[in-house]
């Protein structure tokens, strides 16, 4: 049996494609359908480690990882066969079927589509042979007329699978009906008939005030507005496409901890900090200036897709001095992956992968970038820790690693008596006083045992998040529409 396919297009990035696809995965799974997500090509530095086809482990976009969990199936690389990880404004690393591909990464943008289309088509066909329904997510807008000849993620897959499509727009931005009509008008004529419904997302107020616009839009296009979804500030999913909520905020209850996360330009895997946003009494700040770090209890240096460049940006903002002063006062500092590398003495790049740079010098470590990329899921038991991270001592934690660097103690500094404690050889280190901790493990705060140990907070209930999203669309889509959408 070949699975039916439904595409979720958006009028722009941030319109709501990712969370709506996640909600649809859970909704259809609850109806008894065997469902899988699919995004032909994603551009994001938020990635997760899943099973690859060659028996190893590989990367897919975080959104497809969570969509698979919402569908109740094991994530694998075919659900996002091509992942583009931006390293600069004009350069991305291409990950094909879970593994970085240097040859594809070197190709000009427009030449890549023909090279990756066979892998995309084969991945989609393989999923269609295993499942009843494939929920496909588009990218950006399907109406980018300068890209239509190479647009495989929005257009080619819909043609190949003869998918039905929804088009979602962010009404909170204004101009929603113009966005919907303009996108419909610019679609290739052969694909307009695939569009079965418009979705208004992030609406605030009385939906009756929209009348008669939905009817007028249907008269112009032949496509009905099938849902008006209310604004949902805290839907519970990690943010997608590198977009996050800039507003400083604290969870419920009295403020007891302020966490400043350094938001450099090529930040990666920022979605792993989503659980902190919902911990009672925790205030989360995205720090871009020294003033943003003032009064912080913890400073976190997250992952980076361009460690040397982001370290240079950090210094230009004066954040290096702010972090050093915080650490000197005994304040807690945590570096994860690229953040760990920045905390050391030096970045060495003999193969031209990331760049050479002097580190922040808060840990006597040196990192050398290697051509081979480490991509794996990791479960380990931490050793003895002191200071603000002492509650993690002896804790068994699980997460994932995605990095090119190999980090070791700096030989000359060790000879001069500099002290570094290894919590786990090759994975985590701390300074002598224990307040500066660096580790390669992503997903630390998604581990319920870590949240309980450090913050006394419960783990995030993902199942409840997925069910809440499914309940939301069940209440606001036209009765019977979603069931009919999955039929021939």
ABEGO torsion letter per residue (X at the ends): XBBBBBBBBBABBGAGAAAAAAAAAAAAAAAGBBBBBBBABBBBABBBBBBBAAGBBBBBBAAAAAAAAAAGBBBBAAABABBBBBABAABBBBBBGGBBBAAAAABBAAAAAAAAAAAAAAAAAAAAAABABBBBBBBEBAABAAAAAABAAAAAAAAAAGBBBBBBBBAAAEGAAAAAAAAAAABBAAAAAABABBBBBGBBEBAAAAOAAAAAAAAAAGBBBABBBBBBABAGBBBBGGBBBABBBBBBEBBABBBBBBBBAABBGAAAAAAAAABBGBBBBBBABAAAABGBABBBBBBBABAAAAAAAAAAAGAAAAAAAAAAAGBBBBBBEAAAAAABABBBBAAGAAEBBBBAGABBBBBBBBABBBBBBBBBBBBBBBEAAAAABGBBBBBBBBBABBBBBBAAAAAAGBBBBBABBGABBBBAAGABBBBABBGAAABAAAAAAAAGBBBBBAAAAAAAAAAAAAAABBBGAAAAAABX
